[in-house]
């Protein structure tokens, strides 16, 4: 797993901060309602971005540039509703 973290701390606190982040990641146990709420929020934000014709054209263009079939972005957003806590724990 790869994480990118941006942290503003002094150099002498870096190891302590990284140890704390690693401990939190290891101890992370997502709850079913938290996963569902996060997936729904992400899906909603992405759908809101597609409201205008201009943004719809933009996302369609991205699909074509990435050699993905038309409507693939919407299918991916719908797949978010099928994610559960067990799937998140696997990652």
ABEGO torsion letter per residue (X at the ends): XBBBBBBBBBAAAAAAAAAAAAAAAAABBBBAAAAAAAAAAAAAAAAAAAABAAAAAAAAAAAAAAGBBBGAAAAAAAAAAABBAAAAAAX
